[in-house]
Amino acid sequence: MLSRVKPILLSVALLALAACDETDAVAVRIKLRDDLSGQVTTSNVAAVTSDTPLQAATQGANWESRAQIVCAAGRFAAISQLKIADIAISSGDGGEGFAFVRISLPRGEDAQWHKLLVPLSVQERQSAAAALDPSGKTKNVASTIKLEIELPSTVVGNGLFGRARGMKLKAEGATATLIVPVDIASTAGDPIVWHVTWQR
């Protein structure tokens, strides 16, 4: 076992998150239109094995805590065609004017999605937290993954199968949010199935 935590470079984007909700560091956000097309944005943690030009040009400091946040945005023609790693997404007509989106999140070490969003060990996340918040109040960076869906209209139903302690589910207006701790996602178990409905 390594005696030191592998360095991780903390970017300006992550520093900006210090003033926001900590759950914003790692997130998948989907904005859905009436025709079930839409936009997807992601923010994930990525390990960096070498100094950036800024760190390389700095003297008198021994960089210890490093991490970076990678953000991306894209569009999709149909949510049924959207697949993020091994996250299964489906949608359909629920009858009586209702529509739904179902998101299935596999659990365990063989699942890809949580490892791609947070490829850091607990020690590495704790090390990154030291750079994010010098006060020491933040103990762990990227300990949770946020999934957020903005629907074409107000959320009617927001249900979860396979719920475990530490998971958070909420709805406000047209936005439904699910927060999954990385520890739960990486523990073997039945898939987490999130079901969101709205009226078309």
MDAnalysis code that builds the backbone (N, CA, C; Angstrom):
import MDAnalysis as mda
import numpy as np

u = mda.Universe.empty(600, n_residues=200, atom_resindex=np.repeat(np.arange(200), 3), trajectory=True)
u.add_TopologyAttr("name", ["N", "CA", "C"] * 200)
u.add_TopologyAttr("resid", np.arange(1, 201))
u.add_TopologyAttr("resname", ["MET", "LEU", "SER", "ARG", "VAL", "LYS", "PRO", "ILE", "LEU", "LEU", "SER", "VAL", "ALA", "LEU", "LEU", "ALA", "LEU", "ALA", "ALA", "CYS", "ASP", "GLU", "THR", "ASP", "ALA", "VAL", "ALA", "VAL", "ARG", "ILE", "LYS", "LEU", "ARG", "ASP", "ASP", "LEU", "SER", "GLY", "GLN", "VAL", "THR", "THR", "SER", "ASN", "VAL", "ALA", "ALA", "VAL", "THR", "SER", "ASP", "THR", "PRO", "LEU", "GLN", "ALA", "ALA", "THR", "GLN", "GLY", "ALA", "ASN", "TRP", "GLU", "SER", "ARG", "ALA", "GLN", "ILE", "VAL", "CYS", "ALA", "ALA", "GLY", "ARG", "PHE", "ALA", "ALA", "ILE", "SER", "GLN", "LEU", "LYS", "ILE", "ALA", "ASP", "ILE", "ALA", "ILE", "SER", "SER", "GLY", "ASP", "GLY", "GLY", "GLU", "GLY", "PHE", "ALA", "PHE", "VAL", "ARG", "ILE", "SER", "LEU", "PRO", "ARG", "GLY", "GLU", "ASP", "ALA", "GLN", "TRP", "HIS", "LYS", "LEU", "LEU", "VAL", "PRO", "LEU", "SER", "VAL", "GLN", "GLU", "ARG", "GLN", "SER", "ALA", "ALA", "ALA", "ALA", "LEU", "ASP", "PRO", "SER", "GLY", "LYS", "THR", "LYS", "ASN", "VAL", "ALA", "SER", "THR", "ILE", "LYS", "LEU", "GLU", "ILE", "GLU", "LEU", "PRO", "SER", "THR", "VAL", "VAL", "GLY", "ASN", "GLY", "LEU", "PHE", "GLY", "ARG", "ALA", "ARG", "GLY", "MET", "LYS", "LEU", "LYS", "ALA", "GLU", "GLY", "ALA", "THR", "ALA", "THR", "LEU", "ILE", "VAL", "PRO", "VAL", "ASP", "ILE", "ALA", "SER", "THR", "ALA", "GLY", "ASP", "PRO", "ILE", "VAL", "TRP", "HIS", "VAL", "THR", "TRP", "GLN", "ARG"])
u.atoms.positions = np.array([
    [0.844, -1.197, 0.000],
    [0.000, 0.000, 0.000],
    [0.876, 1.241, 0.000],
    [0.463, 2.264, -0.749],
    [1.239, 3.482, -0.807],
    [1.156, 4.211, 0.529],
    [2.294, 4.770, 0.958],
    [2.319, 5.467, 2.241],
    [1.768, 6.885, 2.123],
    [1.747, 7.431, 0.890],
    [1.223, 8.768, 0.678],
    [0.043, 8.725, -0.284],
    [-0.882, 9.631, -0.068],
    [-2.007, 9.733, -0.981],
    [-1.505, 10.292, -2.300],
    [-1.928, 9.691, -3.397],
    [-1.525, 10.168, -4.714],
    [-2.001, 11.598, -4.912],
    [-1.124, 12.518, -5.403],
    [-1.533, 13.917, -5.571],
    [-2.696, 14.053, -6.542],
    [-3.544, 15.004, -6.262],
    [-4.696, 15.296, -7.092],
    [-4.770, 16.808, -7.236],
    [-4.891, 17.346, -8.423],
    [-4.853, 18.789, -8.658],
    [-6.232, 19.422, -8.515],
    [-6.373, 20.388, -7.631],
    [-7.654, 21.047, -7.389],
    [-7.783, 22.261, -8.295],
    [-8.749, 22.262, -9.184],
    [-8.899, 23.340, -10.159],
    [-9.680, 24.496, -9.583],
    [-9.645, 25.630, -10.326],
    [-10.405, 26.804, -9.925],
    [-11.886, 26.487, -9.875],
    [-12.344, 25.621, -10.791],
    [-13.766, 25.254, -10.806],
    [-14.173, 24.616, -9.491],
    [-13.329, 23.789, -8.927],
    [-13.652, 23.152, -7.654],
    [-13.613, 24.166, -6.527],
    [-12.667, 25.101, -6.574],
    [-12.610, 26.139, -5.552],
    [-13.893, 26.956, -5.540],
    [-14.445, 27.201, -6.717],
    [-15.682, 27.975, -6.803],
    [-16.831, 27.255, -6.127],
    [-16.743, 25.947, -6.041],
    [-17.811, 25.171, -5.424],
    [-17.855, 25.326, -3.911],
    [-16.792, 25.886, -3.349],
    [-16.752, 26.064, -1.900],
    [-17.909, 26.931, -1.422],
    [-18.346, 27.869, -2.290],
    [-19.440, 28.752, -1.921],
    [-20.799, 28.144, -2.267],
    [-20.813, 26.980, -2.919],
    [-22.058, 26.329, -3.334],
    [-22.312, 25.100, -2.481],
    [-23.383, 24.409, -2.799],
    [-23.687, 23.144, -2.160],
    [-22.605, 22.133, -2.551],
    [-22.072, 21.413, -1.583],
    [-20.996, 20.457, -1.863],
    [-21.424, 19.388, -2.858],
    [-22.743, 19.111, -2.917],
    [-23.222, 18.079, -3.838],
    [-23.124, 18.514, -5.300],
    [-22.828, 19.791, -5.552],
    [-22.695, 20.260, -6.937],
    [-21.379, 19.825, -7.579],
    [-20.435, 19.333, -6.797],
    [-19.120, 18.968, -7.344],
    [-19.225, 17.853, -8.375],
    [-20.035, 16.847, -8.104],
    [-20.204, 15.715, -9.018],
    [-21.689, 15.579, -9.313],
    [-22.060, 15.786, -10.580],
    [-23.489, 15.805, -10.896],
    [-23.751, 15.443, -12.346],
    [-24.936, 14.892, -12.566],
    [-25.471, 14.666, -13.906],
    [-26.808, 15.388, -13.945],
    [-26.938, 16.329, -14.870],
    [-28.165, 17.123, -14.977],
    [-28.786, 16.927, -16.359],
    [-30.073, 16.655, -16.369],
    [-30.803, 16.459, -17.616],
    [-31.940, 17.462, -17.683],
    [-32.001, 18.212, -18.780],
    [-33.097, 19.149, -19.013],
    [-33.920, 18.607, -20.168],
    [-35.171, 18.307, -19.885],
    [-36.019, 17.597, -20.834],
    [-37.048, 18.532, -21.460],
    [-37.254, 18.395, -22.762],
    [-38.270, 19.170, -23.471],
    [-39.525, 18.325, -23.678],
    [-40.580, 18.967, -24.173],
    [-41.857, 18.266, -24.389],
    [-41.720, 17.071, -25.325],
    [-40.849, 17.186, -26.335],
    [-40.696, 16.100, -27.306],
    [-39.684, 15.046, -26.841],
    [-39.262, 15.134, -25.576],
    [-38.325, 14.206, -24.938],
    [-36.897, 14.309, -25.482],
    [-36.610, 15.392, -26.196],
    [-35.219, 15.736, -26.495],
    [-34.724, 16.596, -25.332],
    [-33.472, 16.981, -25.371],
    [-33.014, 17.819, -24.279],
    [-31.518, 18.002, -24.223],
    [-31.066, 18.429, -23.065],
    [-29.656, 18.728, -22.830],
    [-29.183, 17.964, -21.604],
    [-27.937, 17.501, -21.655],
    [-27.326, 16.838, -20.510],
    [-26.015, 17.532, -20.180],
    [-25.795, 17.781, -18.914],
    [-24.522, 18.343, -18.453],
    [-23.973, 17.463, -17.344],
    [-22.671, 17.337, -17.304],
    [-22.022, 16.530, -16.268],
    [-20.869, 17.302, -15.652],
    [-20.607, 17.020, -14.400],
    [-19.391, 17.478, -13.736],
    [-18.850, 16.295, -12.945],
    [-17.613, 15.939, -13.217],
    [-17.031, 14.785, -12.541],
    [-15.613, 15.092, -12.075],
    [-15.170, 14.345, -11.098],
    [-13.819, 14.497, -10.576],
    [-12.865, 13.704, -11.456],
    [-11.694, 14.258, -11.695],
    [-10.665, 13.545, -12.466],
    [-9.320, 13.702, -11.764],
    [-8.585, 12.618, -11.669],
    [-7.260, 12.658, -11.058],
    [-6.251, 13.261, -12.025],
    [-5.302, 14.002, -11.503],
    [-4.238, 14.606, -12.296],
    [-2.907, 14.125, -11.732],
    [-2.057, 13.600, -12.592],
    [-0.810, 12.988, -12.115],
    [0.391, 13.911, -12.217],
    [0.225, 15.090, -12.832],
    [1.357, 16.015, -12.944],
    [0.884, 17.440, -12.701],
    [1.839, 18.322, -12.383],
    [1.506, 19.712, -12.111],
    [0.988, 20.406, -13.366],
    [0.063, 21.331, -13.181],
    [-0.357, 22.204, -14.276],
    [0.723, 23.257, -14.473],
    [0.690, 24.015, -15.576],
    [1.682, 25.075, -15.762],
    [1.742, 26.051, -14.588],
    [0.589, 26.340, -13.969],
    [0.589, 27.249, -12.825],
    [1.368, 26.669, -11.655],
    [1.112, 25.389, -11.333],
    [1.849, 24.776, -10.226],
    [3.349, 24.672, -10.553],
    [3.647, 24.327, -11.813],
    [5.043, 24.198, -12.218],
    [5.781, 25.533, -12.131],
    [5.063, 26.644, -12.336],
    [5.685, 27.964, -12.310],
    [5.715, 28.574, -10.917],
    [5.201, 27.861, -9.937],
    [5.173, 28.358, -8.563],
    [6.382, 27.841, -7.792],
    [6.994, 28.712, -7.024],
    [8.158, 28.335, -6.218],
    [7.835, 28.482, -4.736],
    [8.484, 27.685, -3.935],
    [8.349, 27.801, -2.486],
    [7.150, 27.081, -1.903],
    [6.427, 26.307, -2.730],
    [5.265, 25.565, -2.241],
    [5.395, 24.104, -2.638],
    [5.047, 23.219, -1.714],
    [5.015, 21.790, -1.994],
    [3.557, 21.378, -2.109],
    [3.101, 21.177, -3.354],
    [1.694, 20.881, -3.581],
    [1.343, 19.504, -3.016],
    [0.329, 19.467, -2.158],
    [-0.055, 18.222, -1.492],
    [-1.461, 17.758, -1.855],
    [-2.367, 18.694, -2.043],
    [-3.761, 18.349, -2.287],
    [-4.168, 18.839, -3.661],
    [-4.546, 17.921, -4.532],
    [-4.868, 18.268, -5.906],
    [-6.064, 17.465, -6.407],
    [-6.885, 18.106, -7.228],
    [-8.001, 17.437, -7.903],
    [-8.512, 18.379, -8.974],
    [-9.238, 17.872, -9.912],
    [-9.862, 18.768, -10.880],
    [-11.268, 18.295, -11.196],
    [-12.108, 19.278, -11.516],
    [-13.473, 19.003, -11.917],
    [-13.572, 19.201, -13.428],
    [-14.125, 18.213, -14.114],
    [-14.296, 18.284, -15.563],
    [-15.780, 18.459, -15.857],
    [-16.119, 19.512, -16.589],
    [-17.516, 19.796, -16.914],
    [-17.748, 19.636, -18.409],
    [-18.913, 19.130, -18.771],
    [-19.249, 18.941, -20.186],
    [-20.747, 19.124, -20.360],
    [-21.145, 19.546, -21.573],
    [-22.559, 19.732, -21.896],
    [-22.822, 19.210, -23.298],
    [-23.981, 18.613, -23.485],
    [-24.341, 18.101, -24.804],
    [-25.847, 18.022, -24.960],
    [-26.289, 17.686, -26.165],
    [-27.724, 17.586, -26.452],
    [-28.067, 16.171, -26.938],
    [-29.297, 15.771, -26.727],
    [-29.753, 14.474, -27.204],
    [-31.098, 14.648, -27.900],
    [-31.337, 13.814, -28.924],
    [-32.571, 13.901, -29.709],
    [-33.735, 13.212, -29.018],
    [-33.431, 12.178, -28.219],
    [-34.470, 11.431, -27.503],
    [-33.853, 10.852, -26.235],
    [-34.504, 11.054, -25.115],
    [-33.931, 10.594, -23.853],
    [-33.800, 9.069, -23.814],
    [-34.650, 8.370, -24.570],
    [-34.564, 6.909, -24.617],
    [-33.267, 6.440, -25.270],
    [-32.604, 7.320, -26.030],
    [-31.342, 6.978, -26.675],
    [-30.134, 7.388, -25.834],
    [-30.391, 8.091, -24.740],
    [-29.307, 8.578, -23.896],
    [-28.865, 7.489, -22.922],
    [-27.565, 7.219, -22.900],
    [-27.014, 6.262, -21.950],
    [-25.695, 6.824, -21.430],
    [-25.611, 6.987, -20.131],
    [-24.414, 7.533, -19.503],
    [-23.720, 6.382, -18.772],
    [-22.604, 5.915, -19.365],
    [-21.925, 4.714, -18.844],
    [-22.957, 3.586, -18.776],
    [-23.123, 2.965, -17.608],
    [-24.089, 1.872, -17.484],
    [-25.374, 2.309, -16.772],
    [-25.636, 3.615, -16.766],
    [-26.916, 4.119, -16.261],
    [-27.976, 3.888, -17.346],
    [-29.014, 3.155, -17.010],
    [-30.089, 2.878, -17.971],
    [-31.195, 3.905, -17.803],
    [-31.572, 4.556, -18.917],
    [-32.598, 5.595, -18.893],
    [-33.710, 5.210, -19.858],
    [-34.945, 5.273, -19.391],
    [-36.084, 4.993, -20.258],
    [-37.190, 6.003, -19.972],
    [-38.106, 6.130, -20.896],
    [-39.224, 7.061, -20.716],
    [-40.444, 6.489, -21.417],
    [-41.598, 7.034, -21.106],
    [-42.799, 6.537, -21.752],
    [-44.042, 7.289, -21.333],
    [-45.158, 6.804, -21.824],
    [-46.468, 7.372, -21.535],
    [-47.078, 6.593, -20.381],
    [-47.384, 7.294, -19.307],
    [-47.966, 6.639, -18.143],
    [-49.477, 6.559, -18.183],
    [-50.086, 7.058, -19.268],
    [-51.537, 7.035, -19.369],
    [-52.173, 8.253, -18.724],
    [-53.381, 8.614, -19.170],
    [-54.155, 9.722, -18.629],
    [-53.380, 11.043, -18.666],
    [-52.558, 11.201, -19.706],
    [-51.843, 12.457, -19.883],
    [-50.549, 12.575, -19.110],
    [-50.116, 11.486, -18.470],
    [-48.876, 11.527, -17.695],
    [-47.725, 10.881, -18.476],
    [-46.530, 11.358, -18.241],
    [-45.323, 10.782, -18.834],
    [-44.324, 10.506, -17.709],
    [-43.367, 9.630, -17.984],
    [-42.404, 9.285, -16.939],
    [-40.997, 9.135, -17.510],
    [-40.043, 9.284, -16.632],
    [-38.644, 8.939, -16.897],
    [-38.205, 7.993, -15.793],
    [-37.559, 6.905, -16.189],
    [-37.044, 5.940, -15.222],
    [-35.528, 5.830, -15.398],
    [-34.805, 5.967, -14.311],
    [-33.347, 5.877, -14.337],
    [-32.920, 4.757, -13.398],
    [-32.152, 3.809, -13.943],
    [-31.685, 2.664, -13.160],
    [-30.178, 2.754, -12.978],
    [-29.750, 2.748, -11.724],
    [-28.335, 2.889, -11.366],
    [-27.818, 1.581, -10.778],
    [-26.972, 0.858, -11.500],
    [-26.427, -0.378, -10.936],
    [-25.503, -0.070, -9.756],
    [-25.411, -1.014, -8.847],
    [-24.569, -0.835, -7.659],
    [-23.446, -1.865, -7.636],
    [-22.407, -1.556, -6.886],
    [-21.312, -2.498, -6.690],
    [-20.040, -2.091, -7.417],
    [-18.975, -2.845, -7.189],
    [-17.670, -2.545, -7.773],
    [-17.640, -2.735, -9.280],
    [-18.548, -3.539, -9.818],
    [-18.567, -3.755, -11.265],
    [-19.308, -2.642, -12.010],
    [-20.047, -1.816, -11.290],
    [-20.766, -0.712, -11.929],
    [-19.768, 0.358, -12.374],
    [-19.997, 0.924, -13.551],
    [-19.060, 1.895, -14.118],
    [-19.362, 3.331, -13.719],
    [-20.633, 3.712, -13.670],
    [-21.005, 5.120, -13.599],
    [-20.394, 5.855, -12.415],
    [-20.441, 5.249, -11.233],
    [-19.933, 5.964, -10.057],
    [-18.409, 6.057, -10.079],
    [-17.741, 5.067, -10.680],
    [-16.271, 5.118, -10.757],
    [-15.803, 6.128, -11.794],
    [-16.598, 6.345, -12.841],
    [-16.240, 7.348, -13.840],
    [-16.486, 8.758, -13.323],
    [-17.522, 8.929, -12.524],
    [-17.808, 10.238, -11.957],
    [-16.884, 10.573, -10.791],
    [-16.534, 9.554, -10.015],
    [-15.648, 9.759, -8.856],
    [-14.584, 8.662, -8.843],
    [-13.483, 8.848, -9.582],
    [-12.445, 7.812, -9.645],
    [-11.412, 7.931, -8.533],
    [-11.789, 8.516, -7.400],
    [-10.856, 8.745, -6.299],
    [-11.198, 7.847, -5.111],
    [-10.176, 7.433, -4.404],
    [-10.379, 6.674, -3.174],
    [-10.834, 7.618, -2.066],
    [-11.244, 7.059, -0.945],
    [-11.642, 7.875, 0.203],
    [-10.482, 8.763, 0.637],
    [-9.270, 8.222, 0.681],
    [-8.094, 9.011, 1.075],
    [-7.863, 10.169, 0.116],
    [-8.015, 9.921, -1.171],
    [-7.807, 10.971, -2.169],
    [-8.878, 12.049, -2.055],
    [-10.110, 11.657, -1.765],
    [-11.177, 12.646, -1.588],
    [-10.919, 13.498, -0.353],
    [-10.421, 12.896, 0.700],
    [-10.099, 13.643, 1.909],
    [-8.939, 14.603, 1.674],
    [-7.958, 14.170, 0.883],
    [-6.834, 15.027, 0.554],
    [-7.292, 16.229, -0.265],
    [-8.173, 15.998, -1.233],
    [-8.696, 17.083, -2.053],
    [-9.496, 18.071, -1.214],
    [-10.181, 17.571, -0.194],
    [-10.975, 18.446, 0.670],
    [-10.100, 19.459, 1.384],
    [-8.873, 19.084, 1.704],
    [-7.964, 20.000, 2.387],
    [-7.635, 21.212, 1.528],
    [-7.591, 21.014, 0.212],
    [-7.331, 22.126, -0.694],
    [-8.590, 22.949, -0.942],
    [-9.734, 22.292, -0.967],
    [-11.000, 22.976, -1.200],
    [-11.344, 23.906, -0.052],
    [-11.151, 23.445, 1.156],
    [-11.575, 24.214, 2.321],
    [-10.472, 24.209, 3.380],
    [-9.578, 25.216, 3.359],
    [-8.474, 25.273, 4.331],
    [-8.946, 25.336, 5.779],
    [-10.218, 25.711, 6.015],
    [-10.722, 25.775, 7.387],
    [-10.843, 24.393, 8.010],
    [-10.881, 23.360, 7.153],
    [-10.991, 21.993, 7.657],
    [-12.417, 21.537, 7.896],
    [-13.411, 22.391, 7.592],
    [-14.807, 22.011, 7.817],
    [-15.271, 20.961, 6.812],
    [-14.754, 21.047, 5.591],
    [-15.101, 20.056, 4.567],
    [-14.153, 18.871, 4.701],
    [-14.682, 17.714, 5.003],
    [-13.847, 16.540, 5.255],
    [-13.691, 15.631, 4.055],
    [-14.599, 15.747, 3.100],
    [-14.594, 14.786, 2.001],
    [-15.198, 15.425, 0.763],
    [-14.449, 15.508, -0.318],
    [-14.940, 16.050, -1.579],
    [-15.478, 14.911, -2.439],
    [-16.557, 15.163, -3.139],
    [-17.130, 14.183, -4.055],
    [-17.530, 12.898, -3.345],
    [-18.109, 13.037, -2.167],
    [-18.594, 11.855, -1.450],
    [-19.999, 11.476, -1.903],
    [-20.652, 12.371, -2.655],
    [-21.994, 12.095, -3.167],
    [-22.051, 12.424, -4.654],
    [-23.032, 11.837, -5.325],
    [-23.293, 12.105, -6.745],
    [-24.723, 12.614, -6.855],
    [-24.876, 13.777, -7.492],
    [-26.207, 14.356, -7.675],
    [-26.727, 14.044, -9.075],
    [-27.969, 13.587, -9.146],
    [-28.666, 13.418, -10.419],
    [-29.875, 14.329, -10.389],
    [-30.033, 15.114, -11.446],
    [-31.090, 16.114, -11.472],
    [-31.804, 16.085, -12.818],
    [-33.128, 16.115, -12.783],
    [-33.930, 16.145, -14.000],
    [-34.845, 17.365, -13.957],
    [-34.740, 18.196, -14.980],
    [-35.671, 19.314, -15.138],
    [-36.690, 18.917, -16.203],
    [-37.947, 18.801, -15.794],
    [-39.013, 18.317, -16.660],
    [-39.683, 19.464, -17.422],
    [-40.477, 19.141, -18.433],
    [-41.198, 20.188, -19.159],
    [-42.277, 20.868, -18.321],
    [-42.730, 20.197, -17.255],
    [-43.740, 20.782, -16.368],
    [-43.508, 20.261, -14.948],
    [-44.348, 20.672, -14.038],
    [-44.170, 20.374, -12.616],
    [-44.102, 18.869, -12.335],
    [-43.206, 18.493, -11.443],
    [-43.074, 17.098, -11.015],
    [-44.360, 16.661, -10.314],
    [-44.914, 15.527, -10.753],
    [-46.106, 14.970, -10.127],
    [-45.735, 13.823, -9.193],
    [-44.853, 12.944, -9.665],
    [-44.403, 11.820, -8.851],
    [-42.896, 11.731, -8.847],
    [-42.329, 11.366, -7.704],
    [-40.877, 11.284, -7.550],
    [-40.580, 10.123, -6.608],
    [-40.411, 8.926, -7.177],
    [-40.277, 7.726, -6.359],
    [-38.947, 7.038, -6.536],
    [-38.622, 6.199, -5.564],
    [-37.323, 5.528, -5.553],
    [-37.472, 4.108, -5.042],
    [-36.894, 3.162, -5.785],
    [-36.821, 1.772, -5.341],
    [-35.363, 1.451, -5.048],
    [-35.121, 0.740, -3.968],
    [-33.753, 0.426, -3.583],
    [-33.125, 1.531, -2.758],
    [-33.953, 2.254, -2.036],
    [-33.461, 3.375, -1.228],
    [-32.660, 2.870, -0.042],
    [-31.573, 3.592, 0.272],
    [-30.728, 3.241, 1.406],
    [-30.450, 4.489, 2.227],
    [-29.993, 4.288, 3.451],
    [-29.710, 5.410, 4.336],
    [-28.659, 6.333, 3.714],
    [-28.903, 7.632, 3.777],
    [-27.968, 8.605, 3.220],
    [-28.382, 9.137, 1.866],
    [-29.293, 8.437, 1.192],
    [-29.786, 8.913, -0.098],
    [-30.846, 9.981, 0.134],
    [-30.875, 10.982, -0.738],
    [-31.830, 12.080, -0.596],
    [-32.601, 12.262, -1.895],
    [-33.895, 12.455, -1.749],
    [-34.788, 12.598, -2.887],
    [-35.664, 13.815, -2.647],
    [-35.746, 14.710, -3.651],
    [-36.612, 15.875, -3.475],
    [-37.119, 16.357, -4.832],
    [-38.176, 17.149, -4.779],
    [-38.738, 17.753, -5.984],
    [-39.150, 19.174, -5.654],
    [-38.845, 20.071, -6.571],
    [-39.223, 21.475, -6.415],
    [-39.586, 22.021, -7.784],
    [-40.861, 22.374, -7.943],
    [-41.314, 22.845, -9.241],
    [-41.176, 21.756, -10.288],
    [-40.461, 22.062, -11.366],
    [-40.268, 21.098, -12.447],
    [-38.975, 20.299, -12.299],
    [-38.269, 20.460, -11.183],
    [-36.971, 19.809, -11.003],
    [-37.020, 18.738, -9.922],
    [-36.572, 17.540, -10.288],
    [-36.445, 16.430, -9.331],
    [-34.969, 16.127, -9.144],
    [-34.584, 15.845, -7.899],
    [-33.173, 15.631, -7.571],
    [-33.004, 14.371, -6.734],
    [-31.976, 13.616, -7.065],
    [-31.587, 12.437, -6.298],
    [-30.104, 12.563, -5.950],
    [-29.775, 12.377, -4.682],
    [-28.382, 12.412, -4.247],
    [-28.019, 11.036, -3.696],
    [-26.975, 10.448, -4.271],
    [-26.539, 9.099, -3.892],
    [-25.123, 9.158, -3.346],
    [-24.895, 8.742, -2.105],
    [-23.524, 8.666, -1.599],
    [-22.709, 7.660, -2.408],
    [-21.456, 7.987, -2.675],
    [-20.582, 7.095, -3.436],
    [-20.456, 5.741, -2.735],
    [-20.424, 5.744, -1.410],
    [-20.296, 4.493, -0.662],
    [-21.469, 3.547, -0.932],
    [-22.673, 4.101, -1.097],
    [-23.834, 3.274, -1.395],
    [-23.769, 2.763, -2.828],
    [-23.376, 3.641, -3.751],
    [-23.283, 3.243, -5.155],
    [-22.264, 2.128, -5.356],
    [-21.194, 2.132, -4.581],
    [-20.127, 1.147, -4.752],
    [-20.347, -0.135, -3.960],
    [-21.395, -0.176, -3.150],
    [-21.706, -1.364, -2.360],
    [-22.663, -2.254, -3.143],
    [-22.376, -3.548, -3.206],
    [-23.209, -4.485, -3.963],
    [-24.646, -4.469, -3.458],
    [-25.572, -4.544, -4.379],
    [-26.984, -4.550, -4.022],
    [-27.842, -4.423, -5.255],
    [-29.150, -4.434, -5.058],
    [-30.071, -4.266, -6.170],
    [-29.909, -2.863, -6.760],
    [-30.181, -2.702, -8.051],
    [-30.072, -1.375, -8.666],
    [-30.968, -0.350, -7.965],
    [-30.535, 0.888, -7.981],
    [-31.344, 2.002, -7.506],
    [-32.196, 2.458, -8.695],
    [-33.497, 2.404, -8.560],
    [-34.398, 2.769, -9.667],
    [-35.174, 4.023, -9.280],
    [-34.977, 5.076, -10.053],
    [-35.595, 6.380, -9.815],
    [-36.673, 6.606, -10.861],
    [-37.884, 6.914, -10.416],
    [-39.040, 7.051, -11.308],
    [-39.655, 8.439, -11.094],
    [-39.675, 9.241, -12.151],
    [-40.194, 10.613, -12.072],
    [-41.313, 10.774, -13.089],
    [-42.432, 11.364, -12.673],
    [-43.573, 11.559, -13.584],
    [-43.991, 13.029, -13.632],
    [-44.625, 13.399, -14.759],
    [-45.189, 14.729, -14.914],
    [-46.389, 14.640, -15.843],
    [-47.189, 15.691, -15.883],
    [-48.363, 15.716, -16.741],
    [-48.039, 16.504, -18.005],
    [-48.313, 15.907, -19.168],
    [-47.970, 16.537, -20.442],
    [-49.062, 17.482, -20.901],
])
